[in-house]
Amino acid sequence: MRTPGRIVVAALLAAGLAAPAAAQAQAARRGRVIVTVTDQTGLVVPNAAVRVTPQEAPPDAASLKPVMTGGTGVAVINDVPEGRCTIEVEFPGFETAVVRDVRVRAGSDARRRVTLQIQRVEEGLTVSRDRQTASLDAKGSAFSSVLTREQIDALPDDPDEMRRC
């Protein structure tokens, strides 16, 4: 005959044994992403930020923490859910690199090499003259004289006399 105390103990033991099995099953559905980051010349880029985002995760799922590459330019992201993911790599002075549809399989490694492109720098240059230089230009519109009515009346009428003034 079973007593209620024994049933409770049996239920607790069953739950205790099932929890590690469920955790193992959960861990078995995860993989690892290994990213090597290089520049255009093939040199490794240490301290680059690598972010892995599962594509098939629900919107409210917790995102994976960004990982920095080590001195060898390699970042290892553990516990990535099985399925497809997107890899983003950022480093100052370089364009952000995005690799989509990386397949992660349970219990295995997904290896990717990401090459960062140098960031484009766009600069504009406007060339103009400063006001002081423009006002001193005799051919410019700013160099002119305005005569008053009295000055105009004082000018000679004869063209030859005008040239001599």
Salt bridges, closest charged atoms under 4 A:
ASP109 OD1 - ARG32 NE 2.93
ASP109 OD2 - ARG111 NH2 3.86
ASP137 OD2 - ARG129 NH2 3.29
ASP160 OD1 - ARG163 NH1 3.03
